[in-house]
Amino acid sequence: MTNTLWPATVMVPVRRPPVLIPTVYVTGPLPVPLFPLLTRIHDALAVAFQPQSGALAVTVRLLPVAPAAATETLLGLTAKEQVTPD
């Protein structure tokens, strides 16, 4: 048996008014749209013509060979170096 000399503690939350209250703005639609439905950026043709010089042509050759050695990376940094042919 426990003998209680003091009454039980009662906690009552005390609410304070908020420091910052929400701000409400009333807005409505404008009679005329602020921006037009279609905006033209440049006065140019819809399809651009960009010719390229034949001197800048690049040829890519794919060689069907296996890699020199198998590589496996489990953890850490990896780096790849691209070598240009002399």
KAUR-V762089 format. One record per helix or strand of 3 or more residues. SS is the DSSP state (A for helix, B for strand). FROM is the first residue (numbers start at 1). LEN is the number of residues. If there is no record, write none. Layout:
ss=SS from=FROM len=LEN
ss=SS from=FROM len=LEN
//
This chain:
ss=A from=54 len=3
//
